[in-house]
Amino acid sequence: MSPQASEPKDLALVRNLERTPGTGTRQGDIYSDVEHVYSVRQAEGYVEIKKILFPLAIVLSQQCDLDNSEFLVSVLVAPLYNLQHVLAGVQLEDLKLPKAQPISLDKTPGKYLVSNQRPRYHYLMFPKEVHVVPSVIDFRHFFTVSREYLDDIRPTKFVCQVSTLYREDISQRFAAFLSRIGLPDPPKTKAL
């Protein structure tokens, strides 16, 4: 068996990252320190704005939409979580949210996660020259930001870009996860 056959499916992805920032926001761009405004409230003459600062986020919007000269209201992005935090279930602890179910790499759920066989997650591993720890996209956690915001932070916050083939894989997996059919639990039957 060749060494590549035993590697996680997307190890090839990390060998195909582009390091040059380019001129504009692109599908598959990874940025650091991405702000998400999740609440705006006005009361008694004050405006309260609540933000989350994600250490890393990836652009999920299609390149054809980003290339279009028409006004684009928002760009779809998803945070990247540290793999070790996801495995420990603490990826959202800074938001004071309950700990998630831990995932063991020695058991099927963990093995499926790092081989990208769990529909909810996409595992990414980066080469040494990209100083990013192995990470996970949780397809349940996505949000939008303005294109202008991403273009403004690009000169200082651009980390790298996933190559075309692999960003399409991420996009297809994200679309498949969002389009899944949620079936209710079957009704319980009484024993005869």
N, C-alpha and C positions, 0 to 999 in steps of 0.2 A: 504494500500500500504506500502510495507516495505521501510525503509530508503534508501536501496541500489537502489531500483527501480527509485527513483527520482534523484539519483546522475548522473553526467555526465558519459557517457559511459566508459571513460578511467580512472575513479577514481580508479578502481581496478588495473590499471597499476601502479599507484604510490605506491600501497601497495606491489608491487612485484618488487621493485627495489633492486638490489644487491649493497652493499656498498664496497665490497672488490675489489681491483683493479685487481687481478689475475696476469697472467704472460704475456699476449699479447693482442693485439687489438682484440676486439670482436664486432660482430654486436650488435647494441643497446647501445654501450658505449657512454657516454656523457662526453665530455672534456670541460675544460674552456680555454679561451685565445688561440683559434685556428687561426693560420695565413693562409691567402690565398693570394698567389701571383697572381695578376690579370693582370699585365702588366710588360713586360721587353722590354726596348728599348735601342738601342745603337746609339749614335750620337757624332761625334767629339771626339772620344776616351773615352767617358763616358758611363757608363751603368746606366740607370734609372730603378729602381725596385719599383713598386707600390704594396703595400700590404694592405689588410683589416684584422683587428684583430677582430674576432667574439668572443664575451664574452662566448658563449656556442655553441657547435655543437654536432650532433649525427652521429654515424657511420651507414650508410645505406647499405653498401656492405654486401652481403650474407655471412653467417658464413662458408659455404662450400668453398667459394673462399678464405676466410681468413685462413682457416685450410689447404688448399692445399699447398704442399711444393714447388710448382713452383713459379717462380718470379711473383709477382703481381705489375704491373706498378703503379697503383694508387688505392686509397680507396675512395669510394664515401661517402661524408658527406653532411650534411645540417645544416645551422645555426638554433638555437632556438632563437626566438624573445620574448621579454617580452610581455605578453598578452595585458597589458595596452597600450604599445606603438603601437601594431598592431591596437587596437581599435581606438586609436587617429590618426592613419595613419602616425606616425612619426618614425617607426622602422628603416628607412634608412636615417634619417636626418643627421647623422654624415658623410655620404658620399656626402652630399650636393645635394641630389636628391629631386625632388618635393615631397610634402606631398601626401600620398595615400588617397584614399577615406576613411573617418572615418566609423567605424562600431559600431552600437549601440547594446548593449546586450539586450535591451528591444524590439528589432525588430527581425524579422525572420533571417536576415543574421547573426546577433550576436548569436542568439540562436542556429542556425545551426552550427556555428563555434565551440562553446564549447561542442556541442554534437557530433562532428565529422561527420556532415552530409554535409559539404562543401568539395568537392573533392580536392580543392587546399590546404587546411590547415589540420593540425593535432594538436589538443589541448592536452597539457600535464599539469597535476597538480601534485605537488610533496608533499611528507609528510614533516612534520615539521623538522624532523632530517636531511633532505636534504635541504640545504639553497639555494633553487632556487625558484624564483617566478613562478606563472603559466605562461606557455610558449606556443608558437605556432611554428610549423614547417611550412614554406611556401614551398610547393613542387616545386615552380618555382625557388627557390633559392637553388641550390645545386652546389657542386664543388668537386674537387678531391685534395687529398694530398697524399704524399708518406706514405707507411706503416712504413717505417723507422722513419719518422717524428713523427707519432702517438706513435710508440713504445718508442721513445726518450722522449716525453713529458708525457707519461703515469704515471711515478712515482710522478710527481708534479701537473699534470693537470687533472687527472682522477677524475670525480665527482661521477658518479654512472653508473649503467647499467640497462637497461630495461630488464625484464625477457623475456624468449624465446617466449612465446605465444604472448605477446604484441608487441615485436619487429617485429614479423612476420606480425602482423596486420599493423604496420607502413609500412613495406616493401611492402605489398600487396596494400595498399592505394597509396603509391608512384608509384608503377608500373602501377596501373590503371590510375593515373593522367597522367603519361608520355605517355601512349598508347592511350589516348583519340583521337577521330577523330575530327579535327577542320573543321567544316562545314562553308562554306561562308554564308553570309546573302542572303536570297532569293532575286531574282531580283524584283525591284519595278514594279508593273503593273500599267498601265494607266487606269483610270476610264472610263468606257464606257459611 
